[in-house]
Amino acid sequence: MEDRKEANVDESNVSSGNGASLGSHSSLVAETPFHPDVDEGKLLRKTDFHVLPMLFVIYLIAFLDRVNISNAITMGLPAELGLTGQQPNVALTIFFVPYVIFEIPSNIMLKRLKPSLWLPGCILCFGIIMLCQGFVQSYRGLLATRFFLGLTEAGIFPGSFYLISFWYKKEEAQKRFTVYWSSTICAGAFGGLLATAIAEMDGIRGLSNWRWVFILEGIVSVLISVVAFFCLSDFPREAKWLSPEERAFILKKTKSDESHTVPITARDTWTVLSKPKNWLGALMYFSVLVPLYSISYFTPTIVQTLGYSTVQTQLHSVPPFAAAFGFAIVLAYFSDKLRMRSPFILLGLAVLITGLSILMTVHGKSHFSAEYAGLCLAAMGAFGVGGIIVCWFVMNLQGHMERSVGTGWMVCFGNTGGIVATFAFLRKDAPFYHTGYSICISMSALCVASCIAYALLIWREKRAMATSEKKRGTEQHILYL
């Protein structure tokens, strides 16, 4: 028994990346008793206030920076830079090459350092690159800035979900994941409104309006990185705004009393990647991201085929995202209330496939209302289930090692769907885009199949765990269906 105590003391004194000992945190957690009289509701609201708003703003601006090129393309970027054929699509695609490759390494770096250092650093870098993108003079320059934008944004999304997962219980998580996920929806809506205003800046200081899209958003990103450095929360064990009793309470309720500084080995990574359920989780995310990115990138292009001017195109790009936001919040509320994920994912996918089917079969100004409703349904379905898929997969992972590698893996593999999406809607297919809609419907069907397969594996694992708990008399990690 004494040997075990000594081992715990040694483990608690692991040093952080900057040389500071974590022994004080570990001993604090170990020695502080669990206080049932802590006001859990008040602490939950305090956690929401310190964790979610800054992460929401960070990814709002990150996703806005990523997809604002779709608005710039409708403003005259291709003509000014002399883009022809599929060059605009290639410019969209090259972003995802470094974005996919560096997801897992970025999560490992976030784990080795800490969120309040790594994430603001990423934001600062992509803000500077976005600013530079406003001054490119050629197709090559555009490709270079898009490549480095993907590199610097790689860690934001998986790192944020990784961080959020250690602050909440499973039955609290979906609403919070959806609030964060909704930053992508707000980026789509806000991007359209912002582009509408910036469209009127054409010629100011001798710059085209599409250049101002990149310049202004780059400046805002840099400013947000400075704020994030001071305001972004770390993991519960290191958060300075928690009292000892509150820290002990959160670590016990989330069952995450584990230091984020414990190194991850190649064997750990292989262990996570060798599990079939983790491939199915990544496949679910990949297949829903194809229609999601298609909607994000090509909503202005699709709306423009209905005969609108540049300004009207940007304005009519907003309502589909507003509808998606409301739908996502409703699904998240009932998913947490019923403590189930898969039924709500399947419901959202049904809405997505319905919307895509309408867009594929109904065309022409005489059917504008039906076509626009189809666009709204497609946005509701894709954005409504995306956050639930991420929460379902991430919260079924256990511990820092699994969540660090697993979250990075899911986002890494899933975002290859962005590469598919950028070539789904080509100019030569306008105005009907049969190929694009066919690809999106096929990917939605694949998402249904992979969701069912993943649910079956989780159900089988839950049964095995229940049998083991009866034999050992111990409670194990809770899995959600």
C-alpha positions in Angstrom: 0.0 0.0 0.0 2.9 2.3 0.9 4.5 1.5 -2.5 1.3 2.5 -4.3 1.2 5.9 -2.4 4.8 6.6 -3.4 4.0 5.8 -7.0 1.1 8.2 -6.9 3.3 11.0 -5.5 5.9 10.4 -8.3 3.2 10.5 -11.0 1.8 13.7 -9.5 5.1 15.5 -9.9 5.3 15.2 -13.6 6.6 18.5 -15.0 4.7 20.5 -17.6 6.3 21.6 -20.9 7.5 24.9 -19.4 9.2 23.2 -16.5 6.6 24.0 -13.9 5.7 21.1 -11.6 2.2 19.8 -11.6 2.7 18.3 -8.2 0.8 21.1 -6.5 -2.3 20.5 -8.8 -2.1 16.7 -8.3 -1.7 16.9 -4.5 -4.5 19.5 -4.4 -6.8 17.2 -6.2 -5.8 14.1 -4.3 -6.1 15.8 -0.8 -9.2 17.8 -1.4 -12.3 15.8 -0.5 -15.3 15.6 -2.8 -17.9 18.1 -1.4 -21.4 17.2 -2.3 -22.6 20.6 -1.0 -20.9 22.4 -4.0 -23.7 24.2 -5.9 -23.5 22.1 -9.2 -25.8 24.4 -11.1 -23.9 27.5 -10.2 -20.6 25.8 -11.0 -22.0 24.6 -14.4 -22.9 28.2 -15.3 -19.5 29.4 -14.2 -17.9 26.7 -16.3 -20.0 27.7 -19.3 -19.0 31.3 -18.9 -15.3 30.6 -18.7 -15.0 27.8 -21.3 -17.5 28.3 -24.1 -17.7 31.9 -25.2 -14.0 32.3 -26.1 -14.0 28.9 -28.0 -17.1 29.9 -29.8 -15.6 33.2 -31.0 -12.3 31.5 -31.9 -14.0 28.9 -34.2 -16.5 31.4 -35.6 -13.6 33.5 -36.9 -11.6 30.5 -38.0 -14.5 29.0 -40.0 -15.3 32.4 -41.4 -11.7 32.8 -42.6 -11.9 29.3 -44.1 -15.1 29.7 -46.2 -15.1 33.5 -46.9 -13.4 32.6 -50.2 -16.8 31.4 -51.4 -18.1 35.0 -51.1 -15.0 36.4 -52.7 -15.5 34.2 -55.7 -18.9 35.7 -56.4 -17.4 39.2 -56.0 -14.9 39.0 -58.8 -11.8 37.2 -57.4 -11.6 34.8 -60.4 -11.7 37.6 -63.0 -9.0 39.7 -61.2 -6.6 36.9 -60.6 -7.3 35.3 -64.0 -8.7 32.0 -62.6 -10.0 29.6 -65.2 -11.7 26.2 -65.3 -11.3 24.3 -62.0 -8.7 26.7 -60.5 -11.2 28.1 -58.0 -12.0 24.6 -56.8 -8.3 23.8 -56.5 -7.8 26.9 -54.4 -10.6 25.6 -52.1 -9.1 22.1 -52.0 -5.5 22.9 -51.2 -6.6 24.2 -47.8 -7.5 20.7 -46.7 -4.1 19.1 -47.5 -2.2 20.4 -44.4 -5.4 20.7 -42.5 -5.9 16.9 -42.6 -2.2 16.0 -42.1 -1.6 18.1 -39.0 -4.8 17.4 -37.0 -3.4 14.7 -34.7 0.1 16.3 -34.3 -1.7 19.6 -33.4 -3.7 17.8 -30.7 -0.6 16.3 -29.3 1.1 19.7 -29.2 -2.0 21.2 -27.4 -1.7 18.3 -24.9 2.1 18.9 -24.4 1.7 22.7 -24.0 -1.7 24.0 -22.9 -4.8 25.3 -24.7 -4.3 29.0 -23.5 -0.9 29.0 -25.3 -1.4 26.8 -28.4 -4.8 27.9 -29.6 -4.2 31.7 -29.5 -0.9 31.1 -31.3 -2.7 29.3 -34.1 -5.3 32.1 -34.3 -2.6 34.7 -34.5 -0.9 32.9 -37.4 -4.0 32.3 -39.5 -5.0 35.9 -38.9 -1.7 37.2 -40.4 -2.0 34.8 -43.3 -5.6 35.8 -44.0 -4.5 39.4 -44.0 -1.8 38.5 -46.6 -4.4 36.8 -48.7 -6.0 40.1 -49.3 -3.0 41.3 -51.2 -2.3 38.3 -53.5 -1.7 39.1 -57.1 -1.8 35.7 -58.7 -3.2 32.2 -58.6 0.0 30.9 -57.1 -0.1 33.5 -54.4 -3.7 32.4 -53.6 -2.7 28.7 -53.4 0.2 29.5 -51.1 -2.0 31.5 -48.6 -4.7 28.9 -48.7 -2.1 26.1 -47.9 -0.7 27.9 -44.9 -4.2 28.9 -43.7 -5.0 25.2 -43.6 -1.8 24.5 -41.7 -2.5 27.0 -39.0 -6.2 26.2 -38.6 -5.6 22.5 -38.2 -5.5 22.5 -34.4 -8.5 24.8 -33.7 -11.4 22.4 -34.2 -10.2 19.1 -32.7 -8.4 20.9 -29.9 -11.5 22.8 -28.9 -13.6 19.7 -28.8 -10.8 17.9 -26.9 -10.8 20.6 -24.3 -14.6 20.8 -23.9 -14.9 17.1 -23.4 -13.0 17.3 -20.1 -15.3 19.9 -18.5 -18.8 18.2 -18.8 -20.6 15.0 -18.0 -22.1 13.1 -20.9 -25.6 14.3 -20.2 -24.4 17.9 -20.2 -22.1 17.7 -23.2 -24.3 17.7 -26.3 -25.8 21.2 -25.7 -22.3 22.6 -25.1 -20.9 20.8 -28.1 -23.7 22.1 -30.2 -23.2 25.7 -29.0 -19.6 25.4 -30.1 -20.5 23.6 -33.3 -23.1 26.4 -34.0 -20.2 28.8 -34.5 -19.8 27.2 -38.0 -23.5 27.9 -38.7 -23.2 31.5 -37.5 -20.0 31.8 -39.6 -22.1 30.8 -42.7 -24.8 33.3 -41.8 -22.5 36.1 -40.7 -20.3 35.6 -43.7 -23.2 36.4 -46.0 -24.1 39.5 -44.1 -20.5 40.7 -43.8 -20.0 40.1 -47.5 -23.1 42.1 -48.3 -21.6 45.1 -46.4 -18.1 44.6 -47.8 -19.4 44.4 -51.4 -20.1 48.1 -51.1 -16.4 48.8 -50.4 -15.3 48.1 -54.0 -12.6 50.6 -55.0 -11.8 52.0 -51.5 -8.1 52.8 -51.4 -7.8 51.2 -54.8 -8.7 47.7 -53.6 -11.4 45.4 -54.9 -14.2 44.5 -52.5 -13.2 40.8 -52.3 -9.8 41.9 -51.0 -11.4 43.8 -48.1 -13.2 40.5 -47.1 -9.8 38.9 -46.4 -8.1 42.1 -45.0 -10.8 42.9 -42.4 -11.3 39.4 -41.3 -7.6 39.0 -40.9 -7.3 42.0 -38.7 -10.2 40.8 -36.5 -8.5 37.4 -36.2 -5.3 38.9 -34.9 -7.2 41.0 -32.3 -9.1 37.9 -31.1 -5.8 36.0 -30.7 -4.6 38.6 -28.2 -7.9 38.4 -26.2 -7.8 34.6 -26.3 -4.3 34.6 -24.8 -5.7 36.1 -21.6 -9.3 34.7 -21.6 -9.0 31.1 -22.9 -9.4 28.4 -20.2 -7.1 25.4 -19.7 -8.0 21.9 -18.6 -9.8 21.5 -15.2 -6.6 20.4 -13.4 -4.8 23.6 -14.5 -7.7 26.2 -14.6 -6.9 29.1 -12.3 -10.5 30.3 -11.8 -11.6 27.2 -10.0 -11.5 26.8 -6.2 -9.9 23.6 -4.8 -13.4 22.3 -4.0 -14.8 23.1 -7.4 -11.8 21.5 -9.1 -12.2 18.3 -7.1 -16.0 18.3 -7.9 -15.4 18.6 -11.7 -12.7 16.0 -11.8 -14.8 13.6 -10.0 -18.1 14.2 -11.9 -16.3 13.9 -15.3 -14.0 11.1 -14.1 -11.0 12.9 -15.7 -8.5 13.0 -12.9 -5.5 12.6 -15.2 -2.7 14.9 -16.2 -2.7 16.2 -19.8 1.1 16.2 -19.7 1.5 12.4 -19.7 3.2 11.7 -23.1 1.5 9.9 -25.9 3.5 7.2 -27.6 3.3 5.7 -31.1 1.8 2.6 -29.5 -1.0 4.6 -27.9 -1.8 6.1 -31.3 -1.9 2.6 -32.9 -4.1 1.3 -30.1 -6.7 4.0 -30.9 -6.5 3.6 -34.7 -6.7 -0.2 -34.5 -10.3 -0.2 -33.1 -13.0 -0.6 -35.8 -15.4 1.7 -33.9 -13.0 4.6 -34.3 -12.9 4.1 -38.1 -16.6 4.1 -38.2 -16.7 7.3 -36.1 -14.3 8.9 -38.6 -16.4 7.6 -41.5 -19.6 9.1 -40.0 -17.9 12.5 -39.8 -16.4 12.2 -43.3 -19.7 11.4 -44.9 -21.6 14.2 -43.3 -18.9 16.8 -44.0 -19.2 16.3 -47.8 -22.7 17.8 -47.9 -21.9 20.2 -45.1 -18.8 21.7 -46.8 -20.7 21.7 -50.1 -23.4 23.9 -48.5 -20.8 26.1 -46.8 -18.8 26.7 -49.9 -21.4 26.7 -52.6 -24.6 28.2 -51.1 -23.8 31.6 -52.6 -23.0 29.9 -56.0 -26.3 28.0 -55.9 -28.3 31.1 -54.9 -26.7 33.1 -57.6 -28.0 30.6 -60.3 -31.5 31.9 -59.3 -30.7 35.2 -60.9 -29.7 37.4 -58.0 -27.2 40.3 -58.0 -24.1 40.0 -55.9 -25.6 41.8 -52.9 -28.9 39.9 -53.1 -26.9 36.6 -53.4 -25.1 37.3 -50.1 -28.4 38.2 -48.3 -30.2 35.1 -49.5 -27.4 33.0 -48.3 -28.2 33.8 -44.6 -31.7 32.2 -44.0 -30.6 28.5 -44.6 -27.9 28.9 -41.9 -30.4 30.6 -39.5 -32.8 27.6 -39.9 -29.9 25.2 -39.3 -29.0 27.0 -36.1 -32.5 26.6 -34.7 -32.7 22.9 -35.7 -29.3 22.1 -34.2 -30.2 23.6 -30.8 -33.5 21.6 -30.7 -31.8 18.3 -31.6 -29.1 19.0 -28.9 -31.7 19.7 -26.2 -33.6 16.5 -26.7 -30.5 14.4 -27.3 -29.2 15.4 -23.8 -32.6 15.1 -22.2 -33.1 11.6 -23.5 -29.4 10.7 -23.3 -29.3 9.3 -26.8 -27.5 10.3 -29.9 -28.2 8.0 -32.8 -32.0 8.6 -33.2 -31.4 12.3 -33.6 -28.6 11.8 -36.0 -30.8 9.6 -38.2 -33.6 12.2 -38.0 -31.2 14.9 -39.1 -29.9 12.8 -42.0 -33.5 12.2 -43.2 -34.0 15.9 -43.3 -30.7 16.3 -45.2 -31.6 13.7 -47.8 -35.0 15.2 -48.3 -33.6 18.7 -48.9 -30.9 17.4 -51.3 -33.6 15.4 -53.2 -35.7 18.6 -53.7 -32.6 20.5 -54.9 -31.8 17.7 -57.4 -35.3 17.4 -58.9 -36.8 20.9 -58.7 -35.4 23.7 -60.8 -36.3 27.0 -62.4 -37.6 30.4 -61.1 -41.1 29.2 -61.1 -40.1 26.7 -58.4 -38.0 29.1 -56.4 -39.8 28.6 -53.1 -39.5 24.8 -53.3 -35.8 25.0 -54.3 -35.0 27.5 -51.6 -36.8 25.3 -49.0 -34.7 22.4 -50.2 -31.6 24.4 -49.5 -32.8 25.3 -46.0 -33.6 21.6 -45.3 -30.2 20.5 -46.5 -28.5 23.0 -44.3 -30.6 22.0 -41.3 -29.8 18.4 -41.8 -26.1 18.7 -42.3 -25.4 21.2 -39.6 -27.9 19.8 -37.2 -26.3 16.3 -37.0 -22.6 17.3 -37.4 -22.3 18.4 -33.8 -24.1 15.4 -32.5 -21.8 13.0 -34.4 -18.7 14.7 -32.9 -20.1 14.7 -29.4 -21.2 11.1 -29.7 -17.8 9.9 -30.8 -15.6 12.1 -28.6 -17.6 11.5 -25.3 -17.5 7.7 -25.9 -13.7 8.0 -25.8 -12.0 7.8 -22.4 -9.1 9.7 -21.0 -6.6 12.2 -22.3 -4.8 9.7 -24.6 -7.9 8.3 -26.3 -9.5 11.7 -26.7 -6.4 13.5 -27.9 -5.6 10.9 -30.6 -9.3 10.0 -31.3 -10.5 13.5 -31.7 -7.6 14.4 -34.0 -8.2 11.2 -36.0 -11.9 11.8 -36.5 -11.4 15.4 -37.6 -8.3 14.5 -39.7 -10.1 11.7 -41.7 -13.4 13.5 -41.7 -12.1 16.6 -43.3 -10.9 14.8 -46.4 -14.6 15.2 -47.1 -13.8 18.8 -47.7 -11.6 17.8 -50.6 -14.5 15.8 -52.2 -16.9 18.7 -51.6 -14.7 21.3 -53.3 -15.0 19.4 -56.6 -18.7 18.5 -56.2 -20.1 21.7 -57.7 -18.3 22.7 -60.8 -19.2 25.6 -63.1 -19.8 23.3 -66.0 -22.6 21.6 -64.1 -24.5 24.9 -63.5 -27.3 25.6 -63.0 -28.6 22.1 -62.1 -25.6 20.6 -60.4 -26.8 17.0 -60.7 -23.3 15.6 -60.0 -22.9 17.6 -56.9 -26.3 16.7 -55.4 -25.8 13.0 -56.3 -22.5 13.0 -54.5 -24.1 14.6 -51.4 -27.0 12.2 -51.4 -24.6 9.2 -51.7 -22.5 10.5 -48.8 -25.6 11.1 -46.7 -26.6 7.4 -47.3 -23.1 6.3 -46.3 -23.5 8.4 -43.1 -26.7 6.5 -42.3 -25.0 3.2 -42.8 -21.9 4.0 -40.7 -24.1 5.5 -37.9 -26.1 2.3 -37.6 -22.9 0.2 -37.7 -21.2 2.4 -35.0 -24.3 2.2 -32.8 -24.3 -1.6 -33.1 -20.7 -1.7 -31.9 -21.4 0.6 -29.0 -24.4 -1.5 -28.1 -22.3 -4.7 -28.1 -19.6 -3.0 -26.0 -22.2 -1.7 -23.5 -23.5 -5.3 -23.1 -20.0 -6.6 -22.5 -19.3 -3.8 -20.0 -22.5 -4.5 -18.1 -21.6 -8.2 -17.8 -18.1 -7.2 -16.5 -19.6 -4.8 -14.0 -21.8 -7.5 -12.6 -18.8 -9.8 -12.1 -16.4 -7.2 -10.7 -19.0 -5.0 -8.9 -17.4 -1.9 -10.3 -18.8 1.0 -12.5 -17.0 1.5 -15.8 -17.0 4.1 -18.5 -20.6 5.0 -19.6 -21.3 4.7 -23.4 -24.1 6.5 -25.1 -26.2 5.1 -28.0 
